[in-house]
Amino acid sequence: MEANGVTNDAEARLTRFRKLIHELELGLTERNTFQPWEVELLLDIHDCELPRARRAALLKRYGKAVERQMENGGLTPMKLSEYLKRKEH
């Protein structure tokens, strides 16, 4: 485990997550190879049907929440639907 509580595997996953969210914020995902957990996140994000006007801001806040989650020992990023449910309460 690293000094900040994130393992090398989790750090690599967090790096891929950040890249994925950045691509979605910009609206251009050009790669064609994804990890299974990335596909699950993409499907979940699609199912959440984010309002276009608020999409980038919501993804940015979601990304920050996942970064905190992973830095506190999470191994897999939470889904956007989970994040939105937590924000409701």
N, C-alpha and C positions, 0 to 999 in steps of 0.2 A: 504494500500500500504506500502511496506517495505521502508526502508531508501534508498536503491539503485534503487528504482523505479520499482521493480519487485513484483507483487502480489504473494501470496502463491500459487495460481493456476498456474500462469505463471512460478513460480520457480519449481514446481513439473513437469510441462511440459518440462522445460529446462533440468531438471535432466534426464528425460526419453529420451529426444533428445540426450543428451551427451552420454548416455548409448547405444542408437541405433547406433550413428555414430561410437562409439568406436568398437562395434561389427562388423560393416561393414568394418571398417579399418582393423580389424584382419581377416575378412572373415569367422566369425563363429557366426551366429545368432542362438542360441540354444533354445530360448524361442518360445512358440507357441501362446502366447496371446499378442495382440497388440491393442492399441487405434486406433480408426478410422483415426485420423490425422497421425498416424505412418504408417498405410497402404497406405494412400495417398502419403506420402513422399517416402516410399519404391517403389511404382509403378512409381513415378516420377523419382527417381534415376535410376531405371531399364530402363526407357524409354530414359534417357540421354545417355546410352551406353558409359560409361566412358572407355577410353583406360586403359587397365589393368596396364600398366607401370606407369601411372599417377594417378590411382584411389585413392590410400591412401593419396597422397599429396593434391589432389583436395578435398577429403572429409574433410581433416583436415582444409583447408582454408575455406571451406563452413561452417564447424562447428563453427569456430571462428567468421565468419560473422553473423551467426544466434545468437550466444551468445551476440554479440554487439547489434543486432536488439532487442532481448528480454530484454536486460538490459536497452534499451532506450524506453521501453514501449510496445513492440510488444507482442501480446498475443499468436500467433501461429507462429511457425517457417516458414520462407519462404521456398518455394520449391527449389530444386537444379536448376531446369530449370530457375527459376527467378534469382537466383544468377548468373548463367552463362550468361544470357542476360545482366545483369547489368555490368558484367566484359567485355563484348564485346564493350560497349560504353564508 
